[in-house]
């Protein structure tokens, strides 16, 4: 996977952080949970990218 995928994953992680923060600030537990899920998915994708990069070397 290329640089585009890494950028997309990072953007997804940041969006998750924002959702989580907004949900927490407004007391919207559903939005906060959605943000946590989005962030976790992005982190898993990023870990996969790191593993792929390690095997390329």
C-alpha positions, 0 to 999 in steps of 0.5 A: 500500500502506498502513501495515499493509504497511510494518509487516508488512515491518519485522516480517519484516525483524526476524524475519530479523535474529533468525533470522540471529543465532540461526543464527550463535550456534548454528552453524546455517548453514541458519537463518542463511541463512534469516534472511538471505533473509527480511531481504533479501525484506523490504528489497526490499518496503520499497524498493518501498514507498518507490518507490510513496510517491515517485510519490504525491507 
